[in-house]
Amino acid sequence: MTLNIQVVVDCKKPHELADWWAKTLEWTVEPQDEAFIRSMIEQGHATEAQTITHKGKLVWAEGCAIVPAEDKDPKTGRRILFQTDPNQKSVKNRVHWDVRLDGRDKDDVRKQLEARGAKHLWTANQGPHEWHTMADPEGNEFCIS
């Protein structure tokens, strides 16, 4: 038996950061069921305060997930959940993502990411392998190579 994992990112604005990462990774934002959310409110299991409107749709305020566009089954596939955390990020991440660019020019990708709110932190190499260490709009480190 193999186990699946879900990566969870604590952040201040989960829907905005999920949108940013979905575009960056060419993934898709996992849809939320507005009818289900409304029924949870009507049944008293949730409150209006636990929801927001994002891009014209009612969604849970506390979180949002992204999945690969080709992977539609959340039970078996990769998934990244962005959840609300009011605390400010204060130290370097102990875990970060390495984004493989599949032959794309890392300097061009770096410029595109910076134009969308990422920050270049440093460039490093190990032998002939070179990468850029970046930070997303909320300061979470990741590398592109």
N, C-alpha and C positions, 0 to 999 in steps of 0.2 A: 504494500500500500504506500502510495506517495502522498505527501501532504502539500497543500497549497498555502501560500502566505499572501497577505495583503499588506502593503506598505502604507503606513499612516503618517501624514505630515501635519503637525500642529502649526496653525497659522492664524493670523488676525482676520483675514478675509478669504474664507475657503472657496467661495464661488469664483471670485476673481482669479485666485491662484490656480484653481482647477482649469479655468478657461486658458490661462497662460500656458500651463504645462500641456494641456491637450493640444494646443496649437504647436508648441515646441516639439513634442514627441510624435505629432501627427496621429494622435489618439482621438477619442471622442468623449465628451462629457456624458456620463451615464444618466439617462433620463430619470426624473422623479415623477411619480404618479400623483398628479394633482387631485384626482378623485379620491384616492386613498388618503391623502393628507387631509382633505376636507372632511372625510368620514371620521377620521381620528379626532378631529376637532369637534364635530357634531356629537360623537359618542363620549366626549369628555376625557379622552385619552391623551389629548394634546391641546395646546392653546394657540390662539392667533400669534401670541408673542414668540412662539417657537418657530414661526415661519417668516419668510420674506418673499418679496417678488423680485425675481432675477430674470432679466431679459424677457419680461412680460409673463413669466410663469410663477405660480406658487410653488415654493420649494422649502425644505427644512432649512432653517437658518444655520444650524450647527455644523452642517457638513455637505460635501459634494465629492463624487468619485469620478475618476476617468478610467477608461479601458481601451485597449487597442481596438481600432476600428473594425478589424476582422474577427475579433473575439467577442461574441455576443453572449456567452454563458458566464455570468459572474461566479458561478459555483466552481468552475473548472479553470478559469482563466486568470490572467494577470489583472490586478486592480490596484489603483492608488487612491486612497481616501484622504481628503483634506478636511480637517476638523478644526473648529474654533478653539483657540487658546489665547486668552487675553494677555499673556506674558510676552514681553519683548525677548527676542532672541539675543543672547548675551555672549555666547562663546562659539568657537568653531564647532561645526558638526562632527560628531564621532563617526557618523555614517554619511556617505554622500553617494550620488549617482554618477556613473560614468556613461555618458551618452555617446554611443558609437555613431559616427556620421556616414558610414557606408560609402566612402569615397568622396563625399562632399568636401569642399575646401573649408578647413576649420576657421581660417581668418575671415572668410565671407560669412560663415555662420555666426561667428563671434559678433561681427558688425550688425547682423540682422537681430541677434538677441539683445544687444545693447540698445538698438533702436526701439525695442519693445520693453525696455525697463530693466534688463539684466545689467550686471556690473562685472567687468573683467577684474579679477583679483591678481592673478599672476600667470605666467607661462613657465612651464617646466618640461624637462625631457629626461628620459632614461635611455641612453644609447641613441639610436635613431628615432625612437618613439617620442613624439612631442604632443603636449596637450595644453589647453587653456583651462585654468580653474576660474569659474564664474560664480556669481551669486544671483539667484532669482530675485524678483521684485521685493520679496520679504527677507532676503539675506541668506537663504539656504544655499550652501555651496554645492556645486556640481562641476564635473569636468566634461569637456568635449574633445574628442579625438577622432 
